[in-house]
Amino acid sequence: MEVDNSKCIESVKAHDDAVNSVVSSIDGIVYTGSADGTVKVWTREHKGKVIKHNLTQTLLSQECAVTALAVNASGSVLYCGSSDGLVNFWELEKQFSHGGVLKGHKLAVLCLAAAGKLVFSGSADKTICVWRKEGSVHSCLSVLSGHTGPVKCLAVEEDKGSSAGGEKKWVVYSGSLDKSVKVWSVSETTPESQHKAGDYSWDSVPPPKLLM
């Protein structure tokens, strides 16, 4: 018989309101975003067998709720989506510096995903903005539209079979309150008109009737 030895090793009173997002980077830094409008940075400390997380910095304190966080693969850029439709980002070298604000949505940002040079933001306005980072500058590469409800979640993976000539392509999955999952093919260099949803989407259907 297998014994489950999973257990809670720490509980942290992190925020004054609901915690809406938690992400961690490869260097062990943990970021938390809350409805209290703050983004906090935590580092992990080992003392023997005891693990403790220490608050090292509060990156943001605003009236609008923080609704989504994402960190790039190298851990050098943190993105934060808010209920006001904005995406703030910070760059980490020796310390964090506020890089700017991405303005592309009319309603709350509900989800974020980072992949390669791109970051994707899904919103209550039913769209997904595709942002490309060049140096410290972000530009809106495309706006993906097709959902009829708020975009609640995103997942991205590299389309290795279609990437050629140094041009990376990504498969983007978006889930929405419209009960569908759409699949998009996105290139890091393709103009907006060629970014499109796949020929299919996954729609929620009623469960089959139980046959007695």
C-alpha positions in Angstrom: 0.0 0.0 0.0 1.3 3.4 -1.0 1.3 6.1 1.7 0.7 9.7 0.6 3.4 11.8 2.3 2.3 15.0 0.7 1.7 17.7 3.2 1.4 21.4 3.7 4.8 22.7 4.8 4.0 26.4 5.1 1.0 28.7 5.2 1.6 32.4 4.5 -0.8 35.3 5.2 0.2 37.0 1.9 -2.5 39.6 1.1 -5.4 41.6 2.4 -7.8 40.2 -0.1 -8.2 37.1 -2.4 -5.1 35.8 -4.1 -5.9 35.7 -7.8 -2.6 34.4 -9.2 0.6 32.7 -8.2 3.6 32.1 -10.5 7.2 31.0 -9.8 10.4 31.3 -11.9 13.2 28.9 -12.4 15.4 30.8 -9.9 12.9 30.0 -7.1 11.3 33.4 -6.9 7.5 33.4 -6.3 5.1 36.1 -7.3 1.6 36.6 -5.9 -1.1 38.9 -7.2 -4.2 39.9 -5.3 -7.6 41.6 -5.4 -6.0 44.0 -2.9 -4.2 45.5 -5.9 -0.7 44.4 -5.0 2.0 42.2 -6.6 4.4 40.7 -4.1 7.8 39.0 -4.5 8.8 36.1 -2.3 12.1 34.2 -2.0 12.5 30.7 -0.6 14.8 30.1 2.3 15.9 26.6 3.6 16.8 26.2 7.2 17.6 22.6 7.6 14.4 20.7 6.8 12.3 23.8 7.2 11.3 25.9 4.2 10.2 29.5 4.6 9.2 32.1 2.1 10.1 35.7 2.8 8.5 38.8 1.4 11.3 40.8 -0.4 9.4 43.4 -2.4 6.0 44.8 -3.3 6.1 45.7 -7.0 2.7 47.2 -7.4 0.0 48.8 -5.2 -3.1 50.0 -6.9 -6.8 50.3 -6.5 -7.6 47.9 -9.3 -7.5 44.1 -8.6 -4.5 42.1 -9.9 -6.2 39.4 -11.9 -3.3 37.5 -13.7 0.4 37.0 -13.6 2.9 35.4 -16.0 6.7 35.1 -16.1 8.8 34.4 -19.1 10.9 31.2 -19.4 14.2 32.8 -18.3 12.5 34.5 -15.3 13.7 37.9 -16.5 10.3 39.5 -17.2 7.1 39.5 -15.0 3.7 40.4 -16.5 0.7 41.5 -14.4 -2.8 41.9 -15.7 -5.4 44.0 -13.9 -9.2 44.5 -13.8 -8.6 47.9 -15.5 -7.5 46.2 -18.7 -3.8 47.0 -18.4 -0.8 44.8 -18.4 2.2 46.1 -16.3 5.6 44.4 -16.7 8.9 44.4 -14.8 12.3 43.4 -16.0 14.8 41.8 -13.6 18.5 42.2 -13.9 20.1 42.7 -10.6 16.8 44.2 -9.3 13.3 44.8 -10.6 12.6 47.8 -12.8 9.1 48.8 -14.1 9.3 48.4 -17.9 6.0 49.9 -18.8 2.3 49.3 -19.4 0.6 47.4 -22.3 -2.7 48.9 -23.3 -4.8 46.7 -25.6 -8.0 45.8 -23.8 -11.2 47.6 -23.0 -12.1 45.3 -20.1 -10.3 43.3 -17.4 -7.4 41.1 -18.2 -8.3 37.6 -17.0 -5.3 35.5 -18.1 -1.7 35.8 -19.3 0.8 33.4 -21.0 4.4 34.0 -22.1 6.3 32.1 -24.7 9.5 33.0 -26.6 9.4 36.6 -27.5 5.6 36.7 -27.2 3.1 37.3 -24.4 -0.6 36.7 -24.7 -3.3 38.5 -22.7 -6.9 37.2 -22.6 -9.7 39.6 -21.5 -13.3 40.0 -20.5 -13.6 42.0 -23.8 -13.5 38.5 -25.6 -10.2 39.1 -27.3 -6.6 37.9 -27.0 -3.8 40.4 -27.6 -0.5 39.0 -28.9 2.5 41.2 -27.8 6.0 40.8 -29.1 9.0 41.9 -27.0 12.0 43.4 -28.8 14.6 44.6 -26.4 12.6 46.4 -23.7 9.8 47.5 -26.2 6.6 45.6 -26.6 4.4 45.9 -29.7 0.9 44.5 -30.3 1.5 42.0 -33.1 -2.1 40.8 -33.3 -5.5 40.8 -31.8 -7.2 37.4 -31.9 -11.0 37.6 -32.0 -13.5 34.8 -32.3 -14.7 34.1 -28.8 -18.2 35.3 -27.9 -17.5 35.4 -24.1 -14.7 36.5 -21.8 -11.4 34.7 -22.3 -10.6 33.0 -19.0 -7.5 30.9 -19.6 -4.6 30.4 -22.0 -2.0 27.8 -22.8 0.9 28.0 -25.3 3.2 25.4 -26.8 5.8 25.6 -29.6 4.6 24.3 -33.0 7.9 22.6 -33.7 6.6 20.9 -36.8 5.7 24.2 -38.5 8.6 26.3 -37.4 11.1 26.8 -40.2 13.8 29.2 -41.3 14.3 30.5 -37.8 10.6 31.6 -37.6 9.0 30.3 -34.4 5.4 29.3 -34.5 3.2 28.7 -31.5 -0.1 26.8 -30.9 -2.3 28.8 -28.5 -5.2 27.3 -26.7 -7.8 29.7 -25.3 -10.8 28.9 -23.0 -13.8 31.1 -22.7 -17.1 31.5 -20.8 -18.7 30.9 -24.2 -18.0 27.2 -23.4 -15.4 26.7 -26.2 -11.7 26.1 -26.5 -10.2 27.7 -29.6 -6.9 26.7 -31.1 -4.7 29.3 -32.8 -1.6 29.2 -34.9 0.6 32.2 -34.2 4.0 33.2 -35.6 6.4 35.6 -34.0 6.7 37.5 -37.3 3.5 36.9 -39.2 1.4 40.0 -39.8 -2.0 40.2 -38.1 -4.1 39.2 -41.0 -2.5 35.7 -41.0 -3.0 35.0 -37.3 -6.1 32.8 -37.3 -8.0 30.3 -35.3 -7.8 26.7 -36.4 -10.5 25.0 -38.4 -12.0 23.7 -35.2 -12.8 24.5 -31.7 -13.8 22.4 -28.7 -17.3 23.2 -27.6 -18.9 22.2 -24.4 -21.8 19.8 -24.9 -24.3 18.3 -22.5 -23.3 15.0 -21.0 -24.8 11.9 -22.6 -27.9 10.5 -21.1 -27.5 7.7 -18.7 -28.9 4.5 -20.2 -30.7 2.4 -17.5 
